[in-house]
């Protein structure tokens, strides 16, 4: 059996661009609605981050991730997140 190929940096970049594009198009669509539609716009944010983890066995792993968070009130936010390995060996 062959191991599945590790996603390349180009694949990861395309995935991040796709997520940001979808988020941007959703916001643009909400802004284009006329006043009679009674659209409620919730505060939202897109975050891109890098994380570095120390695994058992003294291994290091770097992660790149993105989240799309929507405010639901009382300081709470919910939304999808995606992370992928950016550095390290396994």
C-alpha positions as CSV (number, residue, x, y, z in Angstrom):
1,X,0.0,0.0,0.0
2,X,1.2,3.5,-0.8
3,X,0.8,6.3,1.7
4,X,-1.4,9.2,0.6
5,X,0.6,12.2,-0.6
6,X,1.1,15.1,1.8
7,X,-0.7,18.2,0.6
8,X,1.7,20.6,-1.0
9,X,2.1,24.3,0.1
10,X,0.4,25.3,-3.2
11,X,-2.6,23.1,-2.3
12,X,-2.8,24.6,1.2
13,X,-2.6,28.2,-0.2
14,X,-5.4,27.4,-2.7
15,X,-7.6,26.1,0.2
16,X,-7.0,29.3,2.2
17,X,-7.7,31.5,-0.8
18,X,-10.9,29.5,-1.4
19,X,-12.1,30.0,2.2
20,X,-11.3,33.7,2.2
21,X,-13.1,34.1,-1.2
22,X,-16.2,32.4,0.1
23,X,-16.2,34.5,3.2
24,X,-15.8,37.7,1.2
25,X,-18.5,36.8,-1.3
26,X,-20.9,36.1,1.6
27,X,-20.2,39.5,3.1
28,X,-20.6,41.2,-0.2
29,X,-23.9,39.6,-0.8
30,X,-25.1,40.7,2.6
31,X,-24.1,44.3,1.8
32,X,-25.9,44.3,-1.5
33,X,-29.3,43.4,0.1
34,X,-31.8,46.2,0.0
35,X,-33.4,47.6,3.1
36,X,-36.7,45.6,2.7
37,X,-34.9,42.3,3.2
38,X,-34.3,42.9,6.9
39,X,-30.9,41.3,7.0
40,X,-29.2,41.1,10.4
41,X,-25.4,41.3,10.0
42,X,-23.5,39.6,12.8
43,X,-19.9,40.6,13.6
44,X,-17.5,38.2,11.9
45,X,-13.8,37.8,11.4
46,X,-11.4,35.6,9.5
47,X,-8.2,34.6,11.2
48,X,-5.1,33.0,9.7
49,X,-2.4,31.7,12.1
50,X,0.7,29.7,12.7
51,X,1.1,27.4,15.7
52,X,4.1,25.4,16.9
53,X,3.5,22.3,18.9
54,X,5.8,20.0,20.9
55,X,4.7,16.4,20.5
56,X,5.6,13.4,22.6
57,X,9.0,12.0,21.8
58,X,10.5,15.5,21.6
59,X,9.1,16.1,18.0
60,X,8.2,19.5,16.8
61,X,5.3,20.2,14.4
62,X,4.2,23.5,12.9
63,X,0.6,24.1,11.9
64,X,-1.1,26.7,9.7
65,X,-4.7,27.3,10.2
66,X,-7.6,29.5,9.3
67,X,-10.9,30.2,11.1
68,X,-14.1,32.0,10.2
69,X,-15.8,33.2,13.4
70,X,-19.2,34.7,13.7
71,X,-20.3,36.5,16.9
72,X,-23.3,35.0,18.6
73,X,-23.5,37.3,21.6
74,X,-22.2,37.6,25.1
75,X,-18.6,37.5,23.8
76,X,-19.0,34.0,22.2
77,X,-18.0,33.2,18.6
78,X,-18.6,30.1,16.5
79,X,-17.5,28.9,13.1
80,X,-15.4,26.4,11.1
81,X,-11.7,26.0,11.3
82,X,-9.1,24.1,9.2
83,X,-5.5,23.3,10.1
84,X,-2.7,21.6,8.2
85,X,0.8,20.6,9.0
86,X,3.3,23.2,7.8
87,X,6.6,21.9,9.2
88,X,8.0,18.9,11.0
89,X,8.7,15.3,10.1
90,X,6.7,12.2,10.8
